[in-house]
């Protein structure tokens, strides 16, 4: 893939990654799994949005928020998410 997916395109990826990771995972584990699943180049995923946060991490954050709004996932402690 030669460009980053939109947050809405990442929603099913987040859910798939959580399923692959046993139903519960830390945001860094989800990010690593999503990079691998999408076969994204590290040059793409390391682009900084602001401060130390990457654009990819930012988009995944919005994807998790959208998945939560759809009732697919929920927060499970600090920085952890799980399948509903």
Steps between C-alpha positions, in 0.01 A plus 500: 500500500645836401279730710350489846139382525239734640374448855171359366694251286698399810193407710474140370878468521494596869226244569685229303824575684327480838353164402842379385652618829258301713225759540692747718816700426704810577488779242865435406420132433205604283721745311767237436240244386329754271831595337569135428145422384502792257862441398577869549846638437671631814570827315122553478419398855778706655383837363459736796171682536583710806759465774591132514166366377491344155224558248434125501453493880268802470285329237488177702382702799208633298432152364477364856265784593278422199504127580399581858215721378377208287506274806773274359769564761535664840779639716639259755729704722766750408612449140321163467208414276290188470233347280145544633 
